[in-house]
Amino acid sequence: MASSKEAIQRRANRIRRQVKAAANGRPRLSVFRSSKNIYAQIIDDVAGRTIAAASTVEKDLKGALKTGADAAAAAAVGKLVAERAAKAGVSEVVFDRGPYIYHGRIKALAEAAREGGLKF
């Protein structure tokens, strides 16, 4: 029987494979959630580079947030990554939630990114 880490990695790879197949050349908004912080980056898989990124460990967000591990922090990261994507000229992405359920902090980040102007 596979360990829980292996099962999580398999789930993440399955989701990522489906997202890349549906991308049609669009960049991917990838989310990583730890117990204390949340990270988001927009990745161009064709060129293999990161276009824009934001996280709760950045100085400008860290001072403004109560904690990096709640829905308000996730929403702030979503807005910031949407602003940085707009500056980079990206308006449409595909959402890669990784092994996480679309709920709570992941949902808050996605909704804030949509409000910030990203389409997915």
N, C-alpha and C positions, 0 to 999 in steps of 0.2 A: 504494500500500500504506500502511496506517495505521501511525503510529509506535507504539512500545510504550506511551507514556503514554496515547494515545488508546485502545488496546486494553484497557489496565487500567481506564480510566474506563468504557468500554463494559461490561466484565465487572461492575464495581461497580454500575452502573446496572441491569443485567439482574438481578443478585442482589437488589438493593434493591426492584425492581419485584415480583419473586416473593414476597419477604418481606412487603411491604405488602399484596399480594393475599391472603395466607394469614393475616394478622394478626387479622382479625375484631374490631377495636377494641382489641386488646392493644398495649401500648407496645413499642417496638423497642429491643433491646440492641445498640447499634452499637459496633464495635471499630475502632480505628485503630492501626496498628503502624508505628512508625518504626524506624530502625536502632538508636536509643539508648533509646527509651521506648515505652510502650504506654498507650493511652487507651481508656476505655470510658464510654459514657453511655447512659442510658435516655431515649428520646425518645417523647413523645406526639405522633404525627403528626396527630391530629385537632385538637388545640389548638395544635400547632406550637411546643412548648416542651420544654426538657430537665427531666426529673423528678429524676434523680440522675446524678452523674458521679464518676469516680475516675481517677487516672493516677499514673504513677511520678514525676512532677515535683512532686508535693505534698510539703511539708516532712516530714509524719509518716511517709510511706513512703520518701522519699529517704534519710533517715538510717538506716533499718532494713535497707535492701537493699544488697547488694554492687554490683549494677548494675541498670539499668532495662530491660535487653535480654535477659533470660533467662526461662525457664519459671517460676522461683520468683517473680520480680517480677510476671509475668502472673497467677499464682495469687493473690498478695496483692491485686492490683487487682480480681480477680474477687470475692474475699471482701468487699472494702471496698464495691464497688458493690452487692453483694447486701444488705449491712447497710443501706446508705443507701436502697435501694429499699424495704426492709421498713419503715424509719422513715417513708417517704413513702406507705406503704400499697399498694405494688405487689408482687404475688406471682407473676404470670404475665406472661411477655414472649415475643417472638419474637426469635430470634438472627440478627443481620445481620453476617455475617462480612466483608462488603465484597468486595474482589477477592482476599482471602487464602484459601489452602487451609486446611481444617479440620485443622490439624496443628501440633505444636510449641507455640508461645506462644499461639496462638489457641485451641487445644484445652485448654491448661492454664487459661486464663482462663474458658472456658465450664464446665469441670468444677468449678472453684472456686466459680463463681457458683451452680451447681446445689447444691453442698454447703452454700452459704450460705443456701439456701432459695428461690432463684428456680426457677420451673418453665418449661421450654421444651423 
